[in-house]
Amino acid sequence: MGTIKLTIDNKEVIVPEGTTILVASKSVGIKIPTLCFMKLDELHYENSPGSCRICVVEIAGNKKLMPSCKTLCAEGMVVRTHNPRVLNARRTIMELILSNHPFECLTCRKNGQCELQNVASELGIREIRYPGEKSTFSPDVSPAIVRDLDKCIMCRRCETMCNSVQSVGAISAINRGFNSIISTGFGEDIELGNCTYCGQCVAICPVGALGGKSSVDQVLDVLADSSKVVVAQTAPAVRTALGKAFGMESDQVVTGKMVSALRAIGFNYVFDTDFAADLTIMEEGTELLGRLTHLIEGKADARIPLMTSCCPGWVNFVEQNYPELIDNLSTAKSPQQMMGAVIKNYFAKKLNRPRKDIVVVSLMPCLAKKYECMREDMSVEGDPDVNYVLYTRELVRLIRFANVDFQSLPESDFDSPLGESTGAGTIFGATGGVMEAVVRTAYSIYTGKPAPKIDFQELRGFEGIKKATIDFDGVQIKLGIAHGLGNARKLAESILNGTSDFHAVEVMACPGGCIGGGGQPFHHGDMSVIKKRAAALYDADRQKSLRKSHENPSVQKLYADFLGTPCGPVSHRLLHTHYTNRRKIVGVYPVYHESTKENGAICLSASTIESLKTICGKFDNDPKELINILHAVQELVGYLPKEVQEIVAEQLRIPLSKVYGVVTFYSFFTMAPKGKYPISVCLGTACYVRGAEKVLDEFKNLLKIKVGETTADGLFSLDCLRCVGACGFSPVVLVGKKVYVRMTPEKVRDVLNDFYSL
């Protein structure tokens, strides 16, 4: 690859061919503000739609300002990034963005960490000169994620993360122009779709449009209730990220100070989720060995590979996308839920208190944990094993609310008996850590010998999918590890199609594992922050005197005094769970008699459904042919309602939100039945400048309908087109197969009368 020499702000820069001006500027220390752009090389993630235009620069000889994130460097190019023309343009762009943004900075969850707020401050914005219409969307509150679309700036980072990296496809861009937004299929609440609550969309959102659901107020209420015993448990990943929020280093483990802070806030007991991680290894490791024994014996119920179940985002992903693999999931609960069950059923008895008097609060790096603790199988007679989950950023707020000087706090130990842990429990927070902890214990239990080594480097690192074979004293155990749901999908597909030879698979939904969770302090695109957190966990593991879960004396005592044996009757009742097929589209659609309707669903005959599948098949079910498929489907059905889009989505194996986004973007698609005489007003440039919008308004006024609607008598429907190719005769209107040219508002009534008289 060759190189390019150019000048940026009087600095000579040499960069490889294909480098953008934004990247070239950064390489010589020149900062250009951005909003939509984000690049995470380790995740193969790049979002650069060039939509915000905040990064515009001036290029000598070019009349227009160009977006630096999309413009490639050229030989001899001379670039100005901060001259008066550029700065004035950026300020104007920012004011236009802010003109459709709520002025709620003081109460916004992103206050102080908002990229829009920061860039506006850097540009010196003190007033908005362009007041105008504002978006008015209803908030969408799910068990884990809150969407406030009025704050969305259409940077599309979340869309790229959800679709390209995580491969979930819960959200997509819909509509166009002022009405464009990132939404779920058909604008439904996010909990009704296929969101896994991994929270990665929240982690990269530059504004307050996406956030975690807060439980801080509820926790403060129970802390003030003297009739309750409030118990905290803290995940390993939290202690590697918490200190950064209080001015400490990213790789500094602050376990002791965190425990002191929780006690200062008012928690009665503080336990370590690492203890429950050790407990998980005992259960999951025993389960793995049992399945391997069945495999060796040739039993049909071996259910290999065993898939870890610690990550609720991954469990949600399997239930929604691969219910065929549910039996491969370990039945062992996550460490969070095991700890909750032990506290409510074992520790409560030690305190001689009913379980409902105990309030368990989890401090987690993860948003999906909020959903997990609400699952029906995680409670007893309506009393959840874990009452509340606070993600790391919430814990930061809680500590600040309490006016705790974090840096000056003394180091404290966790409470007994659920506070002792091994290094194996600590590394749960990093990708590969669960599998390494399993190997350390399973090897010893299977062979009766200590493992030949304690550090399994082949199971570590940030490669998307890792493969390793561990020799269990002559038995070769093949392991697979994935982090990020896009990589998890590849693993799941290989298991489903029979090309996988793994005996056990670990999956973490978040990049890097729990250390990169959606509830952690924002990394703002700096992956080195996540790598430092991983290094901190492995360093903490090395400093532990005990590094194998089965050697934890407190775990041994718990089994001796209460649980019995791993995977025994008591432990299975308290520490194991089951899973549910939650696939949204299952290939069964409403099929009613042509003359009936039920619950507002459209009438699709069995023959129509088969015809739709045939159309998709003619295009080889290729997602790249989506627009052509939708054209053919609309020709058959007449319009594209939800049920029809669901069939197309399933046949093409793409998210419903993707289909919905395309249908709402292109004006030639409609989701409502068309009238006998469909009216289409061209709003292409030539027609628009000659008054097409006024013509459209007159049609709306006379027909008393909006664009996309049909008159009550079924005679007319109203739509827009972007261009009909008759620019010399603009404005142009199509009514049925008839074309009207050089239209004016005064002619509209006569056009309608032509058809009323038919």
C-alpha positions in Angstrom: 0.0 0.0 0.0 1.3 3.4 -1.0 1.4 6.6 1.1 -0.2 10.0 0.8 1.4 13.3 1.7 -0.8 16.2 2.6 -0.9 19.3 4.7 -3.3 19.7 7.7 -3.3 23.0 9.5 0.2 23.8 8.2 1.5 20.4 9.4 2.9 17.9 6.8 1.3 14.6 7.2 2.1 11.2 5.6 -0.5 8.5 5.9 -1.3 5.2 4.1 -3.7 5.4 1.1 -7.3 5.0 2.1 -6.9 7.1 5.3 -9.6 9.6 6.1 -8.8 13.2 7.0 -10.2 12.6 10.5 -7.8 9.7 11.1 -4.9 11.6 9.5 -5.6 14.7 11.7 -5.7 12.5 14.9 -2.3 11.0 13.9 -0.6 14.4 14.3 -2.5 15.5 17.4 -5.2 17.6 15.7 -8.6 17.1 17.3 -11.7 17.4 15.1 -15.0 17.2 16.9 -17.3 14.2 16.1 -20.7 12.9 17.1 -21.7 10.1 14.8 -18.2 8.7 14.2 -16.8 5.9 16.4 -14.3 3.2 15.6 -13.4 0.2 17.8 -10.7 -1.8 15.9 -10.7 -4.8 18.2 -14.4 -5.3 17.7 -14.3 -4.6 14.0 -16.7 -1.8 14.7 -16.9 1.4 12.7 -19.7 3.8 12.6 -19.1 6.6 10.1 -22.4 7.6 8.3 -21.2 11.2 8.0 -24.6 12.3 9.1 -23.9 14.8 11.9 -21.5 17.0 9.8 -19.8 18.3 12.9 -16.5 17.1 11.6 -16.5 19.3 8.4 -13.2 20.7 7.2 -12.1 23.0 4.4 -10.1 21.6 1.5 -8.2 24.0 -0.7 -9.8 24.2 -4.1 -13.1 22.7 -2.9 -16.1 25.0 -2.7 -17.9 22.8 -0.2 -16.9 21.9 3.3 -16.4 18.2 3.5 -17.0 15.7 6.4 -13.6 14.6 7.5 -14.8 11.1 8.7 -15.8 10.2 5.1 -13.3 12.1 3.0 -10.1 10.3 2.0 -6.8 12.0 1.9 -5.4 12.8 -1.5 -1.8 13.6 -2.6 -1.0 17.3 -2.0 -4.3 18.0 -0.3 -4.3 21.2 1.9 -6.8 21.0 4.8 -7.9 23.6 7.3 -9.7 22.1 10.3 -10.4 25.2 12.5 -10.5 28.4 10.4 -13.4 30.9 10.8 -15.4 29.4 7.9 -15.2 25.9 9.4 -15.9 27.0 12.9 -19.0 29.1 11.9 -20.3 26.1 9.9 -19.9 23.8 12.9 -21.6 26.2 15.2 -24.5 26.5 12.8 -24.8 22.7 12.5 -24.7 22.3 16.2 -27.4 24.9 16.7 -29.6 23.1 14.2 -29.1 19.8 16.0 -29.9 21.5 19.3 -33.0 23.1 17.9 -34.6 19.6 18.0 -33.1 18.5 21.3 -34.7 18.8 24.7 -33.2 21.4 27.0 -33.0 19.0 30.0 -29.3 18.9 30.6 -29.5 19.3 34.4 -31.9 16.4 34.8 -30.5 14.2 32.0 -28.9 10.9 33.0 -26.0 11.8 30.6 -25.3 15.2 32.2 -21.6 15.7 32.5 -20.8 12.7 30.2 -22.8 13.8 27.1 -20.7 14.1 23.9 -23.3 16.6 22.5 -23.0 18.7 25.6 -19.2 18.6 25.4 -19.0 19.5 21.7 -21.5 22.3 22.1 -19.5 23.7 25.0 -16.3 23.5 23.0 -18.0 25.4 20.1 -19.1 28.1 22.6 -22.9 27.6 21.9 -24.8 30.0 24.2 -28.1 30.4 22.3 -30.2 28.6 19.7 -31.0 30.9 16.7 -33.2 28.3 15.0 -36.3 27.5 17.1 -38.7 25.1 15.4 -40.6 21.9 15.6 -39.4 19.3 18.1 -39.8 15.6 18.2 -42.4 14.3 20.7 -41.9 10.6 21.3 -43.1 8.7 24.4 -40.4 7.3 26.6 -39.9 3.5 26.3 -39.1 1.9 29.7 -38.1 -1.7 29.7 -36.8 -3.8 32.6 -33.2 -2.9 31.8 -33.0 -0.1 29.1 -34.8 3.2 28.8 -35.1 4.9 25.4 -35.8 8.6 25.2 -36.0 9.2 21.4 -36.5 12.9 21.8 -32.8 13.0 22.5 -31.7 10.9 19.6 -29.4 12.7 17.2 -29.5 10.0 14.5 -25.8 9.2 14.9 -26.7 5.6 14.2 -24.0 4.2 16.5 -26.5 2.0 18.3 -27.9 0.7 15.1 -24.4 -0.3 13.9 -23.6 -1.9 17.2 -26.9 -3.8 17.5 -26.9 -5.0 13.9 -23.2 -5.3 12.8 -21.4 -6.2 16.0 -24.0 -7.9 18.2 -26.1 -9.2 15.2 -29.3 -8.8 17.3 -31.1 -6.5 15.0 -33.5 -5.1 17.6 -33.3 -1.6 16.2 -33.0 0.1 12.8 -33.4 3.4 11.2 -37.0 4.1 10.1 -38.8 6.8 8.2 -37.0 9.7 6.5 -36.4 13.4 6.9 -37.5 15.1 10.1 -39.4 11.9 11.1 -36.4 9.6 10.8 -35.5 7.9 14.0 -33.8 4.7 15.3 -36.6 2.4 16.4 -37.7 -1.2 16.9 -39.9 -3.0 14.4 -43.2 -1.1 14.1 -42.1 1.2 16.9 -43.0 -1.3 19.6 -41.6 -1.1 23.1 -38.2 -2.6 23.2 -39.2 -5.4 25.6 -41.7 -6.7 23.0 -39.0 -7.2 20.4 -35.9 -9.3 20.4 -33.6 -7.1 22.5 -31.3 -9.1 24.7 -30.5 -6.2 27.1 -26.8 -6.6 26.5 -26.6 -2.8 26.8 -23.9 -2.2 24.2 -26.2 0.4 22.5 -26.2 2.3 25.8 -22.5 2.0 26.1 -21.8 3.9 22.8 -24.7 6.3 22.7 -23.3 9.8 22.7 -26.3 11.4 24.3 -29.1 10.5 26.7 -31.3 8.8 24.1 -30.4 5.4 25.6 -29.7 4.6 29.2 -30.1 2.0 31.9 -33.2 1.8 34.0 -32.3 3.3 37.4 -33.1 1.5 40.7 -31.2 4.0 42.9 -34.3 5.5 44.4 -35.7 2.1 45.4 -32.4 1.1 47.0 -32.3 4.4 49.0 -35.8 3.7 50.2 -34.9 0.2 51.5 -31.7 1.5 53.1 -33.9 3.9 55.1 -36.2 1.0 56.2 -35.0 -0.2 59.5 -37.2 -3.3 59.3 -35.1 -4.7 56.4 -31.7 -6.3 56.3 -30.1 -4.9 53.2 -27.3 -7.1 51.7 -25.0 -6.0 48.9 -23.1 -8.4 46.6 -20.5 -7.1 44.2 -19.4 -8.5 40.8 -15.7 -8.8 40.0 -15.8 -6.5 37.0 -17.2 -3.6 39.1 -14.1 -3.2 41.3 -11.9 -2.8 38.2 -13.9 0.1 36.8 -15.3 1.9 39.9 -12.1 3.7 40.8 -11.8 5.6 37.5 -15.0 7.5 38.3 -13.2 8.9 41.4 -10.0 9.9 39.8 -8.1 6.6 40.1 -6.4 4.6 37.4 -8.4 2.3 35.0 -6.4 -0.7 36.1 -6.7 -0.1 39.8 -8.7 -2.7 41.7 -10.6 -0.9 44.5 -12.2 -3.8 46.3 -11.5 -2.7 49.8 -12.6 0.9 49.3 -15.7 -0.3 47.5 -16.7 -2.4 50.6 -16.1 0.5 52.9 -18.2 2.8 50.7 -21.1 0.3 50.7 -21.0 0.1 54.5 -20.8 3.9 54.8 -23.9 4.2 52.6 -25.8 1.9 55.0 -25.7 -1.7 53.7 -25.9 -4.2 56.6 -23.8 -6.8 55.0 -21.5 -6.8 52.0 -20.8 -10.1 50.3 -18.6 -11.0 47.3 -20.2 -12.4 44.1 -16.8 -14.0 43.5 -17.9 -16.5 46.2 -20.9 -17.3 44.1 -18.7 -17.6 41.1 -16.7 -20.3 42.9 -20.1 -21.9 43.7 -21.1 -21.7 40.0 -17.9 -23.6 39.1 -18.7 -26.4 41.5 -22.1 -26.8 39.9 -21.3 -26.1 36.3 -18.0 -28.1 36.4 -19.9 -31.1 37.9 -22.6 -30.7 35.2 -19.9 -30.7 32.5 -18.2 -33.8 33.8 -21.6 -35.5 34.0 -22.4 -34.7 30.4 -18.9 -35.8 29.3 -19.5 -39.1 31.1 -22.7 -39.6 29.2 -21.0 -38.8 26.0 -18.3 -41.4 26.6 -21.0 -43.9 27.5 -22.8 -43.2 24.3 -26.0 -41.9 26.0 -28.4 -39.8 23.9 -28.9 -37.1 26.6 -25.2 -36.0 26.6 -26.2 -32.6 25.3 -22.7 -31.6 24.2 -21.3 -29.0 24.0 -22.3 -27.6 27.4 -22.8 -23.8 27.0 -22.2 -21.5 30.0 -25.2 -19.7 31.4 -23.6 -16.9 33.5 -24.4 -14.2 31.1 -28.1 -13.2 30.9 -27.6 -11.4 27.6 -26.4 -14.7 26.1 -29.2 -16.7 27.7 -31.7 -14.2 26.2 -30.0 -14.5 22.8 -30.3 -18.3 22.8 -33.9 -18.3 24.0 -34.9 -15.9 21.3 -32.7 -17.0 18.4 -31.6 -20.6 19.0 -34.2 -22.3 21.2 -33.1 -25.6 19.6 -29.9 -25.2 21.8 -31.7 -24.5 25.1 -30.8 -28.0 26.3 -27.2 -27.3 25.7 -27.2 -24.4 28.2 -26.0 -25.2 31.6 -28.9 -25.3 34.1 -26.7 -23.6 36.7 -27.9 -20.1 37.6 -25.5 -17.2 37.2 -23.3 -16.2 40.2 -25.7 -13.3 40.9 -28.7 -15.5 41.2 -26.8 -18.2 43.1 -25.7 -15.7 45.6 -29.3 -14.4 45.9 -30.6 -17.9 46.5 -28.0 -18.6 49.1 -28.6 -15.4 51.0 -32.4 -15.8 51.0 -32.4 -19.5 51.9 -29.2 -20.0 53.9 -28.0 -16.7 55.4 -31.6 -15.7 56.3 -31.9 -18.8 58.5 -28.6 -17.9 60.2 -30.1 -14.5 61.0 -33.3 -16.2 62.0 -35.2 -13.8 59.7 -37.8 -14.6 57.0 -36.5 -14.3 53.5 -38.9 -11.4 52.8 -37.1 -9.3 55.4 -33.8 -9.7 53.5 -33.3 -7.3 50.6 -30.5 -8.3 48.2 -28.9 -5.6 46.1 -26.5 -6.6 43.3 -23.8 -4.3 42.1 -23.2 -5.4 38.5 -21.5 -4.2 35.3 -24.4 -5.4 33.3 -27.9 -4.1 32.3 -29.2 -7.5 31.5 -28.9 -8.5 35.1 -31.8 -6.2 35.9 -33.9 -8.3 33.6 -32.5 -11.6 34.9 -33.4 -10.9 38.5 -37.0 -10.3 37.4 -37.4 -13.7 35.7 -40.2 -15.8 37.2 -37.8 -18.7 37.8 -35.6 -16.5 40.0 -38.1 -16.0 42.8 -40.0 -17.9 45.5 -43.7 -17.1 46.0 -43.2 -13.7 44.4 -40.2 -12.8 46.5 -37.2 -12.5 44.1 -33.8 -14.0 45.1 -32.3 -10.7 44.0 -34.4 -7.6 44.7 -32.5 -4.9 42.9 -29.6 -4.5 40.6 -27.5 -1.4 40.4 -25.0 -1.2 37.5 -21.6 0.4 38.0 -22.6 3.9 36.9 -25.5 3.8 39.4 -23.2 2.8 42.1 -21.0 5.8 41.3 -24.1 8.0 41.6 -25.1 6.4 44.9 -21.7 6.9 46.4 -21.8 10.6 45.4 -25.3 11.0 46.7 -24.0 9.8 50.1 -21.1 12.4 50.0 -18.5 9.6 50.5 -14.9 10.6 49.9 -14.0 7.5 48.0 -10.2 8.0 47.7 -9.7 8.5 51.4 -11.7 5.4 52.5 -9.9 2.7 54.3 -9.7 -0.8 52.9 -12.2 -3.3 54.3 -12.9 -7.0 53.9 -16.1 -8.6 52.8 -18.4 -10.1 55.5 -18.5 -13.7 56.4 -19.6 -16.4 55.5 -20.2 -15.4 51.9 -17.2 -13.1 51.4 -14.3 -15.5 50.8 -13.4 -16.3 47.2 -10.6 -17.6 45.0 -8.8 -16.2 42.0 -11.0 -18.4 39.8 -14.0 -16.4 40.8 -12.3 -13.1 40.2 -11.5 -13.8 36.5 -15.2 -14.5 35.8 -15.3 -10.8 34.7 -13.1 -11.2 31.6 -13.8 -13.2 28.5 -12.4 -16.7 28.9 -12.4 -16.4 32.6 -15.3 -18.7 33.3 -13.8 -21.4 31.1 -10.4 -21.1 32.7 -12.0 -21.4 36.2 -14.0 -24.5 35.0 -10.8 -26.1 33.7 -8.9 -25.5 37.0 -11.5 -27.3 39.0 -12.9 -29.9 36.5 -9.4 -31.2 35.7 -8.7 -31.9 39.4 -12.1 -33.5 40.0 -11.9 -35.6 36.8 -8.3 -36.8 37.1 -7.9 -36.7 40.9 -4.7 -34.8 40.3 -3.8 -31.1 40.5 -3.8 -29.3 37.1 -0.3 -29.1 35.6 -0.6 -25.4 35.4 -2.9 -22.7 36.9 -2.7 -20.0 34.1 -4.3 -21.1 30.8 -3.1 -18.4 28.5 -4.7 -20.1 25.5 -8.1 -19.2 27.0 -7.4 -15.5 27.4 -7.3 -12.6 25.0 -9.6 -10.4 22.9 -9.9 -12.6 19.8 -13.6 -12.8 19.0 -13.7 -16.6 19.0 -11.0 -18.6 20.7 -10.5 -22.3 20.4 -8.4 -24.5 22.7 -7.8 -28.2 23.5 -7.0 -29.0 27.1 -5.5 -32.5 27.9 -7.4 -34.0 30.9 -4.8 -36.6 31.6 -5.2 -38.3 28.2 -8.7 -37.1 27.4 -8.7 -34.2 24.9 -11.3 -31.6 25.9 -12.1 -29.1 23.2 -13.3 -25.6 24.3 -14.7 -22.6 22.5 -14.9 -19.1 23.8 -16.7 -16.1 22.3 -17.4 -12.6 23.4 -19.8 -10.3 21.6 -23.1 -11.7 20.3 -22.0 -11.5 16.7 -19.3 -14.0 17.5 -21.7 -16.0 19.6 -24.0 -16.3 16.6 -21.2 -17.9 14.6 -20.5 -20.4 17.4 -24.2 -21.2 17.8 -24.6 -21.7 14.0 -21.6 -24.1 14.0 -23.2 -26.1 16.9 -26.6 -26.1 15.1 -25.3 -27.3 11.8 -23.0 -30.0 13.4 -19.6 -28.6 12.4 -18.6 -27.8 16.0 -16.6 -30.4 17.9 -16.5 -28.4 21.2 -17.2 -30.1 24.5 -17.9 -26.8 26.3 -18.5 -23.3 25.1 -18.3 -20.0 27.1 -20.1 -16.9 25.8 -20.2 -13.4 27.1 -22.6 -11.0 25.4 -20.4 -7.9 25.9 -17.1 -7.3 24.2 -14.3 -8.3 26.5 -16.7 -9.9 28.9 -18.3 -8.3 31.9 -15.5 -5.7 32.1 -17.1 -4.2 28.9 -20.6 -4.5 30.2 -23.3 -1.9 29.3 -23.5 -0.6 32.9 -19.8 0.1 33.2 -18.3 3.7 33.1 -18.3 4.8 29.5 -15.1 3.9 27.6 -15.9 6.6 24.9 -14.4 4.4 22.2 -11.1 3.7 24.0 -10.6 -0.1 24.0 -7.4 0.3 26.1 -9.7 1.0 29.1 -11.3 -2.5 28.7 -8.0 -4.2 28.3 -6.7 -2.5 31.5 -9.7 -3.8 33.4 -8.9 -7.4 32.2 -5.3 -7.1 33.2 -6.4 -5.9 36.6 -8.6 -9.0 37.2 -5.8 -11.4 36.2 -3.4 -9.5 38.4 -5.9 -9.8 41.3 -6.2 -13.6 40.6 -2.4 -14.0 40.8 -2.3 -12.3 44.2 -4.9 -14.7 45.7 -3.7 -17.4 48.0 -6.4 -19.7 46.6 -7.0 -19.9 42.9 -9.2 -22.9 42.4 -12.9 -22.8 43.2 -13.1 -26.2 44.8 -10.4 -25.2 47.3 -12.5 -22.4 48.8 -13.1 -23.4 52.4 -16.3 -21.3 52.7 -17.8 -23.1 49.7 -16.8 -26.5 51.1 -18.5 -25.6 54.4 -21.7 -24.4 52.6 -21.9 -27.8 50.9 -21.2 -29.6 54.2 -23.7 -27.6 56.3 -26.5 -26.9 53.8 -26.3 -27.8 50.1 -25.0 -31.4 50.3 -23.3 -32.2 47.1 -22.8 -30.3 43.8 -25.8 -31.0 41.5 -27.5 -32.8 44.4 -31.2 -32.4 45.4 -30.8 -29.3 47.5 -28.3 -27.5 45.2 -30.3 -28.4 42.1 -33.5 -26.9 43.6 -31.8 -23.7 44.7 -28.9 -23.2 42.3 -30.3 -24.4 39.0 -33.0 -23.2 36.6 -34.7 -23.8 33.3 -35.1 -21.9 30.0 -38.0 -21.0 27.7 -38.4 -20.8 23.9 -38.9 -17.0 23.4 -38.5 -16.9 19.7 -40.7 -14.1 18.4 -41.2 -15.3 14.8 -41.8 -19.1 14.7 -43.1 -19.6 11.2 -46.8 -19.7 12.3 -48.9 -16.7 11.2 -52.6 -15.8 11.6 -54.6 -17.7 8.9 -58.3 -16.8 8.9 -61.1 -17.2 6.5 -60.8 -14.4 3.9 -63.9 -12.7 5.3 -62.9 -12.6 8.9 -60.5 -10.6 11.1 -59.4 -11.3 14.6 -57.7 -9.0 17.1 -56.9 -6.5 14.3 -54.8 -9.1 12.5 -55.0 -9.1 8.7 -56.5 -12.1 6.9 -53.8 -14.2 5.2 -54.9 -17.4 3.6 -52.7 -20.4 3.6 -52.2 -20.0 -0.2 -51.2 -16.4 0.3 -48.6 -17.3 2.9 -47.1 -20.0 0.5 -47.1 -17.4 -2.3 -45.1 -15.0 -0.1 -42.6 -17.7 0.7 -42.3 -18.6 -3.0 -41.6 -15.0 -3.9 -38.7 -14.9 -1.3 -37.5 -18.2 -2.7 -37.3 -16.9 -6.2 -34.8 -14.4 -5.0 -32.9 -17.2 -3.1 -34.0 -15.7 0.2 -31.2 -13.2 -0.2 -31.4 -10.1 2.1 -29.6 -8.1 -0.6 -32.8 -8.5 -2.7 -35.0 -7.1 0.0 -36.3 -4.2 -2.0 -37.1 -6.3 -5.0 -38.8 -8.9 -2.8 -40.9 -6.2 -1.1 -42.0 -4.8 -4.5 -43.1 -8.3 -5.6 -44.9 -8.9 -2.3 -46.7 -5.6 -2.4 -47.8 -6.4 -6.0 -49.3 -9.6 -4.6 -50.9 -8.4 -1.4 -51.4 -4.7 -2.3 -49.6 -3.4 0.8 -47.1 -4.5 3.4 -48.7 -4.9 6.9 -46.8 -6.3 9.9 -47.8 -9.9 9.3 -46.4 -9.8 5.8 -43.2 -8.1 6.9 -42.8 -10.8 9.5 -42.9 -13.6 6.9 -40.4 -11.8 4.8 -38.1 -11.3 7.8 -38.2 -14.9 8.7 -37.7 -16.2 5.2 -34.7 -13.9 4.7 -33.4 -14.5 8.3 -33.1 -10.8 9.0 -34.5 -8.7 11.8 -38.0 -7.4 11.5 -36.7 -3.9 12.3 -34.6 -4.1 9.1 -37.6 -4.8 6.9 -39.7 -2.2 8.7 -36.9 0.4 8.2 -36.8 -0.2 4.5 -40.6 -0.1 4.1 -40.9 3.2 6.0 -37.9 4.8 4.2 -39.1 4.3 0.6 -42.3 6.2 -0.3 -43.3 3.5 -2.9 -44.0 1.1 -0.1 -47.2 1.3 2.0 -48.3 -0.5 5.1 -52.0 0.4 4.7 -54.5 -0.8 2.1 -54.6 1.5 -0.9 -57.8 3.1 -2.1 -59.5 2.2 -5.3 -57.7 5.3 -6.8 -54.3 5.7 -5.1 -53.0 9.3 -5.3 -49.2 9.8 -5.5 -47.8 13.3 -5.4 -44.3 13.7 -6.6 -42.0 15.5 -4.1 -38.8 15.3 -6.1 -36.7 18.4 -6.3 -38.2 19.8 -9.5 -41.8 19.2 -8.3 -41.1 20.5 -4.8 -39.7 23.8 -5.9 -42.7 24.4 -8.2 -45.2 24.0 -5.4 -45.9 20.2 -5.0 -46.1 20.5 -1.3 -49.0 23.0 -1.6 -50.7 20.5 -4.0 -50.2 17.8 -1.4 -51.7 20.0 1.3 -54.8 20.6 -0.8 -55.3 16.9 -1.3 -55.0 16.4 2.5 -57.5 19.2 3.1 -60.1 18.0 0.7 -59.9 14.3 1.5 -59.5 14.8 5.2 -56.7 12.2 5.4 -52.9 12.2 5.9 -50.2 10.7 3.8 -50.4 6.9 4.0 -54.1 6.9 4.9 -57.2 5.9 2.9 -60.5 7.7 2.9 -63.3 6.1 4.9 -65.2 5.1 1.7 -62.1 3.3 0.4 -62.0 5.5 -2.8 -58.8 7.4 -2.4 -55.4 6.8 -0.6 -52.7 9.4 -0.5 -48.9 8.9 -0.8 -45.8 10.7 -1.9 -43.2 9.8 -4.5 -39.6 11.1 -4.7 -39.4 11.3 -8.5 -41.4 10.1 -11.5 -39.0 11.2 -14.1 -41.2 13.9 -15.6 -39.3 16.9 -14.2 -40.1 19.1 -17.2 -43.8 18.8 -16.4 -43.7 19.4 -12.7 -45.5 19.3 -10.4 -46.7 15.8 -11.3 -49.5 13.8 -9.6 -50.5 10.2 -10.4 -54.1 9.0 -9.7 -54.3 5.3 -10.4 -52.8 4.9 -13.8 -53.6 8.5 -14.9 -50.9 11.2 -14.9 -51.6 14.9 -14.2 -48.9 17.4 -15.0 -48.3 21.1 -14.1 -50.6 20.7 -11.1 -51.6 23.6 -8.9 -53.8 23.6 -5.7 -56.6 25.0 -7.7 -56.7 22.0 -10.0 -57.0 19.4 -7.1 -60.8 19.6 -6.7 -61.3 19.1 -10.5 -59.0 16.0 -10.4 -61.0 14.5 -7.6 -64.3 15.2 -9.3 -63.0 13.2 -12.4 -63.0 10.1 -10.2 -66.1 10.9 -8.0 -68.1 10.9 -11.2 -66.9 7.4 -12.3 
